[in-house]
Amino acid sequence: MALAKSSSQATRKITKVGGHSYYVTIPLDYIRELGWREHQKVQVTKHGKKIIIEDWEA
């Protein structure tokens, strides 16, 4: 399923999983550009009204 996308932004829907979790898919080109891999740990933080996803550093 393709979703509308501009050059710097992609629109995604929030989907509920189970009773207490949600997920949003990340565009493949973003993952490739960041060099992220499947099962990689990431850090999720809330900053004001934004959610920031960063590579997890040990």
N, CA, C and O atoms as CSV, one atom per row, in Angstrom:
chain,resi,resn,atom,element,x,y,z
A,1,MET,N,N,0.845,-1.167,0.000
A,1,MET,CA,C,0.000,0.000,0.000
A,1,MET,C,C,0.894,1.234,0.000
A,1,MET,O,O,1.624,1.456,0.966
A,2,ALA,N,N,0.857,2.020,-1.028
A,2,ALA,CA,C,1.648,3.232,-1.130
A,2,ALA,C,C,0.892,4.400,-0.506
A,2,ALA,O,O,-0.317,4.540,-0.692
A,3,LEU,N,N,1.605,5.224,0.224
A,3,LEU,CA,C,1.015,6.404,0.844
A,3,LEU,C,C,1.638,7.652,0.244
A,3,LEU,O,O,2.758,7.613,-0.265
A,4,ALA,N,N,0.906,8.765,0.307
A,4,ALA,CA,C,1.399,10.017,-0.258
A,4,ALA,C,C,2.730,10.400,0.377
A,4,ALA,O,O,2.914,10.270,1.587
A,5,LYS,N,N,3.662,10.877,-0.461
A,5,LYS,CA,C,4.983,11.210,0.044
A,5,LYS,C,C,5.526,12.412,-0.719
A,5,LYS,O,O,5.424,12.478,-1.944
A,6,SER,N,N,6.101,13.357,0.011
A,6,SER,CA,C,6.800,14.461,-0.642
A,6,SER,C,C,8.288,14.205,-0.512
A,6,SER,O,O,8.682,13.167,0.020
A,7,SER,N,N,9.116,15.106,-0.973
A,7,SER,CA,C,10.550,14.878,-0.968
A,7,SER,C,C,11.134,14.790,0.435
A,7,SER,O,O,12.148,14.115,0.618
A,8,SER,N,N,10.541,15.441,1.437
A,8,SER,CA,C,11.133,15.434,2.778
A,8,SER,C,C,10.193,14.868,3.830
A,8,SER,O,O,10.500,14.927,5.021
A,9,GLN,N,N,9.058,14.322,3.417
A,9,GLN,CA,C,8.074,13.922,4.411
A,9,GLN,C,C,7.190,12.806,3.857
A,9,GLN,O,O,6.869,12.788,2.669
A,10,ALA,N,N,6.804,11.886,4.722
A,10,ALA,CA,C,5.913,10.791,4.330
A,10,ALA,C,C,4.751,10.755,5.315
A,10,ALA,O,O,4.951,10.944,6.514
A,11,THR,N,N,3.554,10.517,4.827
A,11,THR,CA,C,2.374,10.436,5.679
A,11,THR,C,C,2.121,8.973,6.015
A,11,THR,O,O,2.079,8.126,5.123
A,12,ARG,N,N,1.956,8.680,7.284
A,12,ARG,CA,C,1.702,7.329,7.765
A,12,ARG,C,C,0.529,7.339,8.730
A,12,ARG,O,O,0.187,8.386,9.280
A,13,LYS,N,N,-0.095,6.178,8.943
A,13,LYS,CA,C,-1.169,6.036,9.916
A,13,LYS,C,C,-0.637,5.343,11.162
A,13,LYS,O,O,0.294,4.540,11.085
A,14,ILE,N,N,-1.226,5.654,12.299
A,14,ILE,CA,C,-0.893,4.989,13.552
A,14,ILE,C,C,-1.810,3.771,13.674
A,14,ILE,O,O,-3.024,3.885,13.504
A,15,THR,N,N,-1.229,2.605,13.969
A,15,THR,CA,C,-1.981,1.368,14.067
A,15,THR,C,C,-1.827,0.779,15.465
A,15,THR,O,O,-0.720,0.725,16.001
A,16,LYS,N,N,-2.939,0.336,16.056
A,16,LYS,CA,C,-2.909,-0.247,17.395
A,16,LYS,C,C,-2.560,-1.724,17.304
A,16,LYS,O,O,-3.053,-2.435,16.428
A,17,VAL,N,N,-1.701,-2.182,18.220
A,17,VAL,CA,C,-1.283,-3.569,18.299
A,17,VAL,C,C,-1.500,-4.029,19.738
A,17,VAL,O,O,-0.936,-3.444,20.663
A,18,GLY,N,N,-2.296,-5.052,19.937
A,18,GLY,CA,C,-2.555,-5.523,21.292
A,18,GLY,C,C,-3.331,-4.489,22.086
A,18,GLY,O,O,-4.099,-3.717,21.513
A,19,GLY,N,N,-3.142,-4.464,23.388
A,19,GLY,CA,C,-3.914,-3.575,24.242
A,19,GLY,C,C,-3.279,-2.235,24.540
A,19,GLY,O,O,-3.991,-1.266,24.805
A,20,HIS,N,N,-1.937,-2.148,24.505
A,20,HIS,CA,C,-1.285,-0.941,24.992
A,20,HIS,C,C,-0.204,-0.386,24.069
A,20,HIS,O,O,0.516,0.533,24.460
A,21,SER,N,N,-0.073,-0.909,22.875
A,21,SER,CA,C,0.998,-0.466,21.982
A,21,SER,C,C,0.447,-0.010,20.638
A,21,SER,O,O,-0.631,-0.420,20.208
A,22,TYR,N,N,1.225,0.852,19.992
A,22,TYR,CA,C,0.912,1.354,18.664
A,22,TYR,C,C,2.177,1.282,17.822
A,22,TYR,O,O,3.284,1.218,18.356
A,23,TYR,N,N,2.007,1.292,16.501
A,23,TYR,CA,C,3.186,1.359,15.643
A,23,TYR,C,C,2.933,2.270,14.455
A,23,TYR,O,O,1.797,2.490,14.036
A,24,VAL,N,N,4.036,2.794,13.927
A,24,VAL,CA,C,4.043,3.599,12.709
A,24,VAL,C,C,5.181,3.053,11.861
A,24,VAL,O,O,6.287,2.865,12.367
A,25,THR,N,N,4.933,2.797,10.591
A,25,THR,CA,C,6.004,2.308,9.730
A,25,THR,C,C,6.908,3.476,9.324
A,25,THR,O,O,6.462,4.615,9.184
A,26,ILE,N,N,8.171,3.158,9.144
A,26,ILE,CA,C,9.165,4.154,8.727
A,26,ILE,C,C,9.503,3.863,7.263
A,26,ILE,O,O,9.785,2.715,6.920
A,27,PRO,N,N,9.481,4.866,6.404
A,27,PRO,CA,C,9.779,4.639,4.982
A,27,PRO,C,C,11.144,3.961,4.780
A,27,PRO,O,O,12.123,4.305,5.443
A,28,LEU,N,N,11.191,3.006,3.866
A,28,LEU,CA,C,12.406,2.245,3.598
A,28,LEU,C,C,13.578,3.136,3.204
A,28,LEU,O,O,14.709,2.880,3.615
A,29,ASP,N,N,13.326,4.177,2.416
A,29,ASP,CA,C,14.444,5.039,2.017
A,29,ASP,C,C,15.054,5.761,3.217
A,29,ASP,O,O,16.253,6.039,3.210
A,30,TYR,N,N,14.264,6.073,4.248
A,30,TYR,CA,C,14.807,6.680,5.474
A,30,TYR,C,C,15.709,5.681,6.194
A,30,TYR,O,O,16.795,6.033,6.653
A,31,ILE,N,N,15.249,4.432,6.289
A,31,ILE,CA,C,16.018,3.381,6.969
A,31,ILE,C,C,17.347,3.150,6.255
A,31,ILE,O,O,18.394,3.036,6.892
A,32,ARG,N,N,17.293,3.083,4.946
A,32,ARG,CA,C,18.532,2.877,4.169
A,32,ARG,C,C,19.481,4.057,4.320
A,32,ARG,O,O,20.686,3.867,4.487
A,33,GLU,N,N,18.948,5.273,4.262
A,33,GLU,CA,C,19.781,6.469,4.381
A,33,GLU,C,C,20.481,6.525,5.745
A,33,GLU,O,O,21.624,6.973,5.838
A,34,LEU,N,N,19.801,6.074,6.791
A,34,LEU,CA,C,20.373,6.081,8.142
A,34,LEU,C,C,21.276,4.878,8.404
A,34,LEU,O,O,22.012,4.854,9.391
A,35,GLY,N,N,21.221,3.877,7.517
A,35,GLY,CA,C,22.041,2.682,7.685
A,35,GLY,C,C,21.520,1.769,8.788
A,35,GLY,O,O,22.289,0.990,9.351
A,36,TRP,N,N,20.229,1.848,9.106
A,36,TRP,CA,C,19.635,1.028,10.152
A,36,TRP,C,C,19.330,-0.365,9.615
A,36,TRP,O,O,19.130,-0.547,8.414
A,37,ARG,N,N,19.296,-1.347,10.513
A,37,ARG,CA,C,19.050,-2.733,10.162
A,37,ARG,C,C,17.888,-3.298,10.978
A,37,ARG,O,O,17.514,-2.739,12.009
A,38,GLU,N,N,17.326,-4.401,10.511
A,38,GLU,CA,C,16.262,-5.090,11.244
A,38,GLU,C,C,16.771,-5.511,12.623
A,38,GLU,O,O,17.910,-5.960,12.755
A,39,HIS,N,N,15.943,-5.369,13.634
A,39,HIS,CA,C,16.227,-5.709,15.033
A,39,HIS,C,C,17.210,-4.758,15.704
A,39,HIS,O,O,17.621,-5.011,16.836
A,40,GLN,N,N,17.592,-3.688,15.051
A,40,GLN,CA,C,18.485,-2.702,15.655
A,40,GLN,C,C,17.744,-1.989,16.784
A,40,GLN,O,O,16.551,-1.709,16.665
A,41,LYS,N,N,18.449,-1.696,17.878
A,41,LYS,CA,C,17.833,-0.967,18.979
A,41,LYS,C,C,17.824,0.520,18.655
A,41,LYS,O,O,18.800,1.064,18.139
A,42,VAL,N,N,16.699,1.172,18.969
A,42,VAL,CA,C,16.582,2.613,18.805
A,42,VAL,C,C,16.046,3.209,20.098
A,42,VAL,O,O,15.407,2.518,20.891
A,43,GLN,N,N,16.305,4.477,20.304
A,43,GLN,CA,C,15.835,5.202,21.475
A,43,GLN,C,C,14.691,6.106,21.036
A,43,GLN,O,O,14.820,6.847,20.062
A,44,VAL,N,N,13.571,6.047,21.754
A,44,VAL,CA,C,12.398,6.851,21.432
A,44,VAL,C,C,12.184,7.848,22.565
A,44,VAL,O,O,12.025,7.458,23.722
A,45,THR,N,N,12.181,9.150,22.224
A,45,THR,CA,C,11.969,10.188,23.225
A,45,THR,C,C,10.892,11.151,22.754
A,45,THR,O,O,10.666,11.312,21.554
A,46,LYS,N,N,10.235,11.784,23.704
A,46,LYS,CA,C,9.205,12.776,23.399
A,46,LYS,C,C,9.789,14.147,23.679
A,46,LYS,O,O,10.357,14.381,24.746
A,47,HIS,N,N,9.651,15.047,22.726
A,47,HIS,CA,C,10.157,16.407,22.867
A,47,HIS,C,C,9.027,17.350,22.463
A,47,HIS,O,O,8.794,17.578,21.276
A,48,GLY,N,N,8.328,17.897,23.457
A,48,GLY,CA,C,7.162,18.723,23.157
A,48,GLY,C,C,6.102,17.870,22.505
A,48,GLY,O,O,5.689,16.859,23.071
A,49,LYS,N,N,5.650,18.259,21.316
A,49,LYS,CA,C,4.633,17.497,20.585
A,49,LYS,C,C,5.247,16.612,19.512
A,49,LYS,O,O,4.554,16.188,18.587
A,50,LYS,N,N,6.544,16.330,19.625
A,50,LYS,CA,C,7.242,15.500,18.644
A,50,LYS,C,C,7.794,14.244,19.302
A,50,LYS,O,O,8.100,14.240,20.494
A,51,ILE,N,N,7.917,13.194,18.526
A,51,ILE,CA,C,8.574,11.968,18.948
A,51,ILE,C,C,9.847,11.845,18.129
A,51,ILE,O,O,9.824,11.948,16.903
A,52,ILE,N,N,10.962,11.623,18.824
A,52,ILE,CA,C,12.263,11.519,18.163
A,52,ILE,C,C,12.755,10.080,18.277
A,52,ILE,O,O,12.800,9.518,19.371
A,53,ILE,N,N,13.122,9.489,17.145
A,53,ILE,CA,C,13.658,8.125,17.118
A,53,ILE,C,C,15.120,8.225,16.694
A,53,ILE,O,O,15.432,8.703,15.603
A,54,GLU,N,N,16.013,7.766,17.577
A,54,GLU,CA,C,17.454,7.849,17.325
A,54,GLU,C,C,18.099,6.483,17.517
A,54,GLU,O,O,17.553,5.617,18.201
A,55,ASP,N,N,19.245,6.304,16.916
A,55,ASP,CA,C,20.033,5.093,17.130
A,55,ASP,C,C,20.357,4.988,18.620
A,55,ASP,O,O,20.727,5.977,19.252
A,56,TRP,N,N,20.217,3.788,19.172
A,56,TRP,CA,C,20.508,3.545,20.582
A,56,TRP,C,C,22.007,3.430,20.774
A,56,TRP,O,O,22.680,2.688,20.058
A,57,GLU,N,N,22.523,4.160,21.735
A,57,GLU,CA,C,23.958,4.106,22.029
A,57,GLU,C,C,24.160,3.495,23.389
A,57,GLU,O,O,23.589,3.957,24.376
A,58,ALA,N,N,24.983,2.443,23.448
A,58,ALA,CA,C,25.248,1.728,24.706
A,58,ALA,C,C,25.997,2.573,25.692
A,58,ALA,O,O,26.295,2.116,26.796
